[in-house]
Amino acid sequence: MGLHLNVSKCELIAHQQSVVTDELLRSFLRVDVHNASLLRAPLFYVAELDKPWSVRCDDLSRAAERLGEIGCQDAWILLRSFFSAPKVLHLLRCAPSVSHSALQTFDSLLKDSVQRITNSNLSDIQWLQASLSLKDGGLG
């Protein structure tokens, strides 16, 4: 068929204690299970997941501070459409983030940002409705 395996780009994800006997697999770059990632999203729930979530929270926090310096309509559009959304969605879809503590932090930062932009104080029910409309593209 003309297909060839590029061994220099292949990785073997395995525990360090695992013994590999196959000669081809031995030629792959060995990656420990705890460091395994796909497109920069950790594959397993380990401490490696803390770093990307921490970066997302820091990005949102920095963006929220800067959004206070522009008009609320523009700030709302930017927050809803751009800040952290693609990378957060990538993490949520690709990494096992269920019950991760950073989800609560990110949600709190996002709620504070929305409240600041809209000059409102949202109850938990209102925040749930607002977050659903954030996902859909608008408030209302």
Beta strands, then each sheet from edge to edge (+ up, - down):
strand 1: 11-14
strand 2: 29-32
strand 3: 37-38
strand 4: 41-42
sheet 1: 1+ 2+
sheet 2: 3+ 4-
end
